[in-house]
Amino acid sequence: MKAAMNKNGFVIDIDYGRCGNCGACVAVCPEGVLHLGTLILVADNNKCTGCKRCVIICPADALKLMDMTGSVLTVESVDAKDL
Amino acid sequence: MPKTYDVIVVGAGPAGSVSAKYAAVGGAKTLLLEKHPVIGYPLCCAEAISKSGLENVVKPDPKWIATKIEKAKLFSPSGKEVTVYHPDAGYVLERKIFDRWLAQQAANAGAKVRVGVDVTGLLRDRDGKIIGVTAYENGQQIEILGKVVIAADGIESQIALKAGIRTLLKPGQLQSAYQYLLADIDIEPDTIEFYLGNSVAPGGYIWVFSKGDGIANVGIGISPMKSPKKKAVDYLDEFIPRRFPRHQILEKMVGGVPSHVNDVPLYKDNILVVGDAARLVDSLTGAGIANALLSGKIAGMTVAEMVTNGIKADVYQKEFFRLKQKELKFYYYCRDIYLKLTDDDFKLIFKFIYDVFNGKTITAINPFDVVKKILLSHPRLLKLGRHLLT
């Protein structure tokens, strides 16, 4: 399913086969992109600034951050600002 | 049904339900809201609690006690084992029943309880004062008026953040956790086990918490900062076949556990925050149920007094910090040290614990004392933890 793209071009792709609804991503998102509803996690991509914190924290490897070209932005190492 | 509640409690986990009970007992018109259609599920919890942590707030009831903990085993990275007997140490709970039982206590005390109500925001008046909440129920947006709001909305809390309380976490402040409920396993019914080591569980540990009867919560917490690529579940899946060649899986769950959090404010104006939403989790162990129960009790009592006697919400923070801040800060600094431990450091610590505790029976444990003695046992450890001793 193609998710709506925001002006920065970031898209959070949620793999619902892996997501365990733990809410860790919600706890770290500085922009309020993510909301854990009663059944599933939803992302409001318009607010995403591409900080990758949700991808870093997800225990289930359920999140992918993509830029406007559709490339997946991976986490190679972690920055001090995320500590 | 009153037009305006005295208090709206968002979230019917342990913190929320206990808040609602004490608010109602104190005479506040209380509404307890839960977004899920079921209280007590889903869960993200290893379910262990110390005796005092439980009994400070609630009388134990066999209905929701899976097992009584009588002994603990600690395993070093090289597999060295320390066994400590601690009769009456605590319990492993059956939270599917415990959480519902707590909500029942709130209902019996006079709180209104509604499930399937997803609170998404705060309602404000023209001056910006919070006068209630907005929520979704049966697909419709609704508004509920309340003089005070208790945010008990867990790890994924948004309510406190929307009130301007800085509950936002950085990835370094959460452990990545994964847990299975395993059946048909070889485990003693009264035992909890801990496995440490940088290749076992970097920045965290693996736990085996017996729930009696050949089943156990078997889980892991790691620091994602120490392992950005390899996930918690990968470490756990390596461990399980070694420890439990025979096992069946009854449940699996993922979680994020607050860790390394210090001094989150517990209130702002007429919003109080409790439990996981307030990040009241021991930084070293990940234990949160006891803090949820205690913060819920104090917050609920405070809200009742706010309504009847006009006291302010800061009373809650003052009282909770009076009881718990020293301990929370202590675990916070312990975590600093824990994250720096090499496997050689673990060896030193295990040697000390083995020499002092192995095979012994203890009746009480003072974590401050034990940690201090560990740090004093070797120059390298003292160097790491000198600041904790001053």
Interface residues (C-beta under 8 A of the other chain):
Chain A: G20 N21 C22 G23 A24 C25 V26 A27 V28 P30 G32 H35 L36 G37 T38 R53 I56 I57 C58 P59 A60 D61 V75 E76 S77 V78 K81 D82 L83
Chain B: K35 H36 P37 P42 C44 G116 D118 T120 G154 I155 E156 S157 Q158 L161 T167 L168 L169 K170 P171 G172 L174 S176 A177 Y178 P224 M225 P228 K229 K231 A232 V233 K252 M253 V254 G255 G256 P258
